[in-house]
Amino acid sequence: MVTSHTLQYVTQSREAAARSSMKSQALHGGLSVLFGTGGNIAVFAQATSLLLVDAGWSTEQTQIVQALSQVSSLPPSHLINTHWHFDHTDGNDWIQAKGAIITAHRNTLKRLATTQYNDALGAVFPASRAAALPTDLFETEKHTRVGDVNLTMRAYPPAHTDGDISVHFEELDILHVGDTWSNGLYPFIDAPSGGHIDGMIHATEANLRLASAGTVIIPGHGAVGDREQLQRSLNMLTGVRETVATKKRQGLTLAEVIESNPVAPYESHFSSSFVPVELFLGCVYVGV
């Protein structure tokens, strides 16, 4: 049931985003990253086009437009959604109204077009307006060319959600992996959307196969990183999964698993500032 309480998550997140500032980091080849309260937004500015990967919260529009004006005088012509979550897609509406074509996995459209519930967050996400829905859809892989750069979009098996994709700017050797990676942060795994700890591990392994030592990797949240940091996340995911699975087989409840602190070996490199440890461990517990 949709109630005012379950809608608070979206309302409060939008209010926080409206008050937030937007930081920008230039990478190379016309590509930069915007950091707000939503997911990290990649901006690829070319002479005749402006492509975005993810859209942030709708209430960040003013900050995003201001940041875009620093790199291009053009309106966005393309938008890629890495998955359906509102902190990555809530801005779809206004970006599509500027004339952008929105590309996404088919499951992202299915999720956005219907009401989504998440008990772990105590939240409901209402169906998006038709004007905010992606129209350029694919299942497994899609290739396009923007300026002199080839872009390859690849779908993961269910990981963070069942509609996650990566975006590889091939000649630039820059890889946006969406929320299959939160650099230096414990991740959220959305089980009602098909997410699973094993899928997160497999997605991280797939990202490592795509990345060389010099690849710049844009996570869904956290700082832009590299292969070494991604490997550190894989080690954390596999280690925590093994520990939680063992304790669950021994009959420990979720509360008892949390009390045992399975993340202790990793605390020096991972923060709970984005996803609380208890929430992360709950996501792992239900998946093992």
Secondary structure as the mmCIF struct_conf table of DSSP 4:
data_model
#
loop_
_struct_conf.conf_type_id
_struct_conf.id
_struct_conf.beg_label_comp_id
_struct_conf.beg_label_asym_id
_struct_conf.beg_label_seq_id
_struct_conf.end_label_comp_id
_struct_conf.end_label_asym_id
_struct_conf.end_label_seq_id
TURN_TY1_P TURN_TY1_P1 SER A 4 LEU A 7
HELX_RH_AL_P HELX_RH_AL_P1 GLN A 8 ALA A 18
TURN_TY1_P TURN_TY1_P2 ARG A 19 ARG A 19
STRN STRN1 LYS A 23 ALA A 26
BEND BEND1 HIS A 28 HIS A 28
TURN_TY1_P TURN_TY1_P3 GLY A 29 GLY A 30
STRN STRN2 LEU A 31 PHE A 35
BEND BEND2 GLY A 36 GLY A 39
STRN STRN3 ILE A 41 ALA A 45
BEND BEND3 ALA A 47 THR A 48
STRN STRN4 LEU A 50 VAL A 53
HELX_RH_3T_P HELX_RH_3T_P1 SER A 58 GLU A 60
HELX_RH_AL_P HELX_RH_AL_P2 GLN A 61 SER A 69
TURN_TY1_P TURN_TY1_P4 GLN A 70 VAL A 71
BEND BEND4 SER A 73 LEU A 74
HELX_LH_PP_P HELX_LH_PP_P1 PRO A 75 PRO A 76
STRN STRN5 HIS A 78 ILE A 80
BEND BEND5 THR A 82 TRP A 84
HELX_RH_AL_P HELX_RH_AL_P3 PHE A 86 THR A 89
TURN_TY1_P TURN_TY1_P5 ASP A 90 GLY A 91
HELX_RH_AL_P HELX_RH_AL_P4 ASN A 92 ALA A 97
TURN_TY1_P TURN_TY1_P6 LYS A 98 GLY A 99
STRN STRN6 ILE A 101 HIS A 105
HELX_RH_AL_P HELX_RH_AL_P5 ARG A 106 LEU A 112
TURN_TY1_P TURN_TY1_P7 ALA A 113 ALA A 113
BEND BEND6 THR A 114 THR A 114
STRN STRN7 GLN A 116 ASN A 118
TURN_TY1_P TURN_TY1_P8 ASP A 119 GLY A 122
STRN STRN8 ALA A 123 PHE A 125
HELX_LH_PP_P HELX_LH_PP_P2 PRO A 126 ARG A 129
HELX_RH_3T_P HELX_RH_3T_P2 ALA A 130 ALA A 132
BEND BEND7 LEU A 133 LEU A 133
STRN STRN9 ASP A 136 PHE A 138
BEND BEND8 GLU A 139 THR A 140
STRN STRN10 GLU A 141 VAL A 146
TURN_TY1_P TURN_TY1_P9 GLY A 147 ASP A 148
STRN STRN11 VAL A 149 ALA A 155
HELX_LH_PP_P HELX_LH_PP_P3 TYR A 156 TYR A 156
BEND BEND9 PRO A 157 GLY A 163
STRN STRN12 ILE A 165 PHE A 169
TURN_TY1_P TURN_TY1_P10 GLU A 170 ASP A 173
STRN STRN13 ILE A 174 HIS A 176
HELX_RH_3T_P HELX_RH_3T_P3 GLY A 178 THR A 180
STRN STRN14 SER A 182 SER A 182
TURN_TY1_P TURN_TY1_P11 ASN A 183 GLY A 184
STRN STRN15 LEU A 185 LEU A 185
HELX_LH_PP_P HELX_LH_PP_P4 TYR A 186 PHE A 188
HELX_RH_3T_P HELX_RH_3T_P4 ALA A 191 SER A 193
TURN_TY1_P TURN_TY1_P12 GLY A 194 GLY A 194
HELX_RH_AL_P HELX_RH_AL_P6 ILE A 197 LEU A 210
TURN_TY1_P TURN_TY1_P13 ALA A 213 GLY A 214
STRN STRN16 VAL A 216 ILE A 218
BEND BEND10 GLY A 220 GLY A 220
STRN STRN17 HIS A 221 HIS A 221
BEND BEND11 GLY A 222 ALA A 223
STRN STRN18 GLY A 225 GLY A 225
HELX_RH_AL_P HELX_RH_AL_P7 ARG A 227 ARG A 249
TURN_TY1_P TURN_TY1_P14 GLN A 250 GLY A 251
HELX_RH_AL_P HELX_RH_AL_P8 LEU A 254 SER A 260
TURN_TY1_P TURN_TY1_P15 PRO A 262 VAL A 263
HELX_RH_3T_P HELX_RH_3T_P5 ALA A 264 TYR A 266
TURN_TY1_P TURN_TY1_P16 GLU A 267 HIS A 269
STRN STRN19 SER A 271 SER A 271
BEND BEND12 SER A 273 VAL A 275
HELX_RH_AL_P HELX_RH_AL_P9 VAL A 277 TYR A 285
TURN_TY1_P TURN_TY1_P17 VAL A 286 GLY A 287
#
